[in-house]
């Protein structure tokens, strides 16, 4: 666990938090535009089928494929973060995510190259999943190790505030395109715009992250020759019970994935869904995430006062229950109810878990294996 004698870096606390916030926002913008496109347009573009249900299932399967690559990414990038530094691994994650996302915007469609189109899409999705595996653990460790004791919950929460901001940005881009572009143009070429815009993400993220110093905790270990050669071995040897706890608790991430991705497909797909317009549906998660961005730092600060466990327990249980209400509201096409439940679920109660785990998880592990064990 993180102990009071662990070197701190209070002189760069705010800069590290800002870097983690902006970096996570930009990288998860890349991640969420894929999720949105997989629900809205990929079934028609990459998986044409006489059965619309088969097309949407195939499209969502490519989104799920990214999770297959996460354990591999966690092993490789976690190792990199614990042997080469937090700053280095975050730059690697950013470039992998940025270029793979931009490449999606350049892919030919199924009509142009046949089965090669979905094959290329799956390959790029695997790279995305590989890259994102190191982002949260690397950014959380970076901020945590720069933050003063007694304020780590507050500062580490900015990692997930950035993630929520990235989701807002992704939805906002699709909202603008869906609102002002005819469906035919959107399906033909408009969907590519958010992916190609990732070049801006790459440039901005690099400029921001290169200015943050390596954390004092890692720098001290490196100076004393204490950087492990095989952090994964040490992590399993010394921290396997806590790693198992993190795996079980991380199942909470099923709630936003199922409610957001399946919810979008169920709402807007012409033959599979229930007839929501794209621009109308996209506003629902946006409003919830805007509230989440405001709530997250307050929850993080609260955890510094009352501990990490109470918000995580309450938030996890309440968000799980409200996810059913959210999908029910969509199923009956009740927009006001869907918005209210979204505000409660995404904006408030889920943040009891979401805002806390960036400090709670890395605090369970020692500096030398922190990124690997959390990833």
N, C-alpha and C positions, 0 to 999 in steps of 0.2 A: 504493500500500500504506500501511497505518498505520505512521507513523514515530514515533520516540521524542520528537520535538518537538511531536507532536499534543497539544493540551490534554487534561488528564485531570480526572476528578472523583471522587477517592478518597473524598471525604466522603460521597458518596451511593452508593458501590459496592454495599453490602449492600441498601440500599433499592431500588436499580434492579434488582438481581438478584431480590429478593423480588417486585417488581412484575412483572417479566418472567415469573417462575415462575407466580405466581397468575393473571396475565392470560392466559398461554398455556394453563394448565390449564383455566380457565373457558371460553375460546374454543374450545379443541379438544374439550372436553366436548360443546359444541354440534355440532361437526363430526362427532364419532364416534357420537353417538346417531343421526344420520341414517344413517351407514354401517351401524350395527347394525340399524336398522329396515328399511333397504333389503334386507337379507338375510333378516330374520326374518318381517316382517309385510306390507310394502308390496306384494309380489306378489299377495296375496289382496285387499288393500283398494283399491289404486289401479289394478291391472292384471289384473282377472279375465279368465280365458281358459280355454277347454276344454283347452288344452295348457299344463300347468304349466311346461314349459321356456320357452315364449314369455313367460309371466308373469314368471319370475325374470330372464330376459334383459332384459326391458323395465324391470324395477325397478332392476337393476344399471346399466342404461344411464343412468337419471336420476342415479345417483351419479357416473357418468363425465362427464355433462354439466357438472358443476361444474368439471371440469378445463379445459373449453373456455373458461370465463370467467376462468381464472387469468391468461393473458397480458394480458388487458385490465385486470384488477385490478392486475397487477404494474406496468403502464405508468402507470395513474392514481394508485394509492396510492404507488408508488415515487416518482413525481414529487412527490406531496404531502409525503412524508417528507423529501425532499431540499430542498424549498422552504419548507415551513411547520414542519418539525420532527418529530422522532421521536415525541415525546409526543402531538402532535396526531393523527398518522396512526394511532397505536395506539388512541386513543379512537374514531376513525371506524370502524376495523375492528371494534372490540368492539360498537358499536351496530348496525352492519350485520349482523353475524353473529348477535347476540342476538335482534334483532327478527325477522329472517327465520326463525330456528329456532323461535321461539315461534309464528310464524304457521303453521308446518307443523302444529303441534298443534291448530290451529283449522280446518284444512281439512276440507271435506266429502268423503265417500268417493265412489267411482265409482258406487255404487248410488244415491246421493243426487242427484248432478248430472251423471253421465255423464262424457264426455270432458273436461269442464272441470276435473275433479279432477286428473288427471295433468298437464294443462297448467299449472295453478297450482303443482303440485309442482315441475315443471321450472323455472318462473320463480324460485321461492324457492331452488331448488338453485343456479341461476345466481348469485343474489345471494350465497349462501354461498361459492361458489367465488371470486367477485370479492373478497369480504372477506378470506378466508383468505390470499390472495396477498400481502397486505401485513403479515400478522401476524409471521411468522418473521423476515423481513428487518428489520422495524421493531424488534421486541423484541431481536433479536440485536445490531443496531447500537446500540440504547439501552444495553444492558448492557456491550457491548464498550467504548463510548466513556466509560462511567463507571468502568471497571475499570482498575487499575494495570497497567502493562506487566510481563510475567512471570507474571501471574495471570489473563490474559484467557481462556485455555482453560478454567480452572476455573469462573470466574464465568459465562461465556457458556453453559456446558453446562447451567445451570439453566433456560434457555429450553426445551430439549428434555426436561429432567426434568419440567417443567410439562406439556408435551405428553403424555408418558407417563402422568402423574397424571390428566390429563383423560380419557384413554382408560380408565384404571382406574375412574374415577368413572362414566363412561358405562356401562361393562359392569356395574358394581355396581348401578346403578339398575335396569337391565334384569334382572339376576339376582334382585333382590328381588321385582320385579313378577312375573317368570316363575315364581318359586318359590311365591309365596303367592296367586296369582290364577289361576282356571281359564282355560284357553286361550280359551274363548268370550268371556269378559270382557276378556281381554288383547287379543284381536283387535278387539273392539267399541269399547273406549274406553281400556283400560289403557295402550296404547302411546303415548297422547297425554301422559301425565303427565311423562315426561322432557323433552318439548319445551316444555310450558307452564312447567316449572320454570326455564326460561331467563330469566325475569324476575328471578329471584334472582341469576343470573349477571350480568345487566346492571348491577344495583344494586351488587353487590359489586365488580365490575371497575371501575366508575366511581370508587367511593370510593378504591380502591387506587391507580389510575393517576393520578388528579388530584394526588396528593401528591408525585409524583416530578418533580424539576426537569428542564428540557431539558438535553441533554448539553453539557458545556463545549466540545467540538469543534464542534458545530453553532452554539452560541451565539457562539463566537469568529468563525466565518465570517459569521454574520449581522451581528455588530457591525462587521465590516470591509467589509461590502457585497460579500462574495464568494459569496453564495448564487447558484447558477446559475439562469438563467431556463428553460433547457431541459436538465435533467440527463441525459435519455435520449440527446440528441445527443452530449454530452460523454462519456457512458459508452461509446457505440459507437465514438466517435472515439479515445478514449484506452485503453479497457480491453477491447476486443472479444475478444482472445485469451483473457483470463481469464474473460470471460462465457461463451465457448464451452466452456471447461473445466468451469465450474460446471453448465452445461446437461447435459453428458455425465455428470458425476458424480452429478447429481441423479436420473438414471435409477435409482439405487439405491433410490429411494422406491417403485419398482414392487414390490419384495419385500414390504414390509408390506401394501401395498394388495391385491395378489393373494392372498397367504397368508391375510390376515385376512378380507377381504370375500368372495372366492370360497370360501375355506375354510369360512366360516360358512354360506354358501348350500348348499354341497356337503354339509355335515354335517347340517343340520336341516330343509331343505325336504322336506315329506312325499313328494311324487312325484318330485322331482328329486334329492333328497339320499339319504343312507344311513341315516337314522333316529336320529341323535343327538337326545336331548332338549335343549331350549333351555337349561335351567338347568345341565345337565351340560357342554355345549359351552362356554358362556360362561366357565366357570371356567378353561379352558385358556389363552386369551390373558391373562386377569387375572393368573394366577400368573407368567407370563413378564414382564408389565409391572411387577409389584411388584418383581421382581428387578432389572429395568432401572432403576427409580427409585433403587435402592440403588447400582447400579454406575456410573451416568452421571457423578456428580461425581468419582469416582476416575479414570475414563478422561480426563475433562477436565483433572484435575490432572496426570495422566501426560503429556498432550500438552504441558504447559508445561515438562516436563523433557526429553522425547525428541523433540519436534516433532509436528506435526499429521499428516504423511504416513504414518508407519508404522501407527498405529492405523486410519486410514481404509482403507488398502490391505488389511490383514489382515481387518478387520471386514467389508468389502464382499465379498471373495471367500468367506469362510467362511459368511456369512449367506446368500449366494446358493445355495450347495450345500445348506445345512441346510433351506432352504425346500422343496426337493423331498422331503426326509425327513419334514418336517412334514405335507405334504399326503398323503404315503403312509401315515403313521400314522393319519390321519383316515380314509383310504379303507379300511383294514382294521379300523376301529373299535377300535384298540388305545389305550385311554385312557392307561395309564401311559406308553407310548412317546410319545404326542402331548404329554403334559405335560413329559417329559424334554427332548424336542426343542424345545418351546416355551421352556423355561427357558434352554437353550443358545443358541437362535437369537435370541429377543427379549431375553432377560435379560442375555446376555453378549456374544456376538460382534457382533451388529448394532450394539451401542452403540459399537464402535470407529469406525463411521461416524457414527452418530446423535449422539453426544455431542460430536463434534469439529467438524462442519460449521458450527455457529453461531458459532464463532470463526474457522475456516479461511476460509470464504467472505467474510465482511465484511473480513477483513484483506487480501484481495486488492485492495480498491478504496479510493480516496481518500475523505475525508469528504464532499466535495461531491456525489458520485454514488453513495455506498455503498448506500443503500436501493434506489435504482432498479436499479443493476447487479446486486445480489444477488437482488432480486425477479424 
